[in-house]
């Protein structure tokens, strides 16, 4: 019963004074943005490393349908 009351909001004002693990909703928004930024950088880094590895190898880069 408590869980349903905890997760049901009618507007953003309902969570204004709510603390989740001791942090307010604005702090969690910052954490989420930092997390998404780091995962985006990791994705670009993996793609770039793979591209450099493939371009340095002797094999030519082929399309998947070739």
C-alpha positions in Angstrom: 0.0 0.0 0.0 2.8 2.4 0.9 4.7 1.7 -2.3 1.6 2.7 -4.4 1.3 6.0 -2.5 5.0 6.6 -2.8 5.2 6.3 -6.5 1.9 8.0 -7.5 2.3 11.7 -8.3 -0.2 14.0 -9.8 2.3 16.8 -10.6 5.9 17.7 -10.3 5.1 19.7 -7.2 4.3 16.5 -5.4 8.0 15.6 -5.3 9.3 19.0 -4.4 10.1 18.2 -0.8 10.7 14.4 -1.2 14.1 13.0 -0.4 15.3 9.8 -2.1 18.2 8.3 -0.3 18.8 11.6 1.4 19.0 13.7 -1.8 16.3 15.9 -3.4 15.0 15.5 -6.9 17.3 18.3 -8.3 20.4 16.5 -7.1 19.2 13.3 -8.7 18.7 15.2 -12.0 22.3 16.3 -11.9 23.5 12.7 -11.2 21.4 11.4 -14.1 22.8 14.0 -16.5 26.4 13.2 -15.4 25.7 9.5 -15.8 24.3 10.0 -19.3 27.2 12.2 -20.3 29.7 9.6 -19.1 27.9 6.8 -20.9 27.8 8.9 -24.1 31.6 9.5 -23.8 32.2 5.8 -23.3 30.1 4.9 -26.4 32.1 7.4 -28.5 35.4 6.2 -27.1 34.5 2.5 -27.9 33.4 3.4 -31.4 36.5 5.5 -32.0 38.9 2.8 -30.7 37.2 0.2 -32.8 37.4 2.5 -35.9 41.1 3.1 -35.3 41.8 -0.6 -34.7 40.0 -1.5 -38.0 41.7 1.2 -40.0 45.2 0.2 -38.7 44.7 -3.4 -39.6 45.7 -4.8 -43.0 42.1 -6.0 -43.8 39.9 -3.5 -45.5 36.7 -2.4 -43.8 33.8 -4.2 -45.3 30.1 -3.5 -45.0 28.1 -6.1 -43.2 26.3 -7.2 -46.3 29.5 -7.8 -48.3 
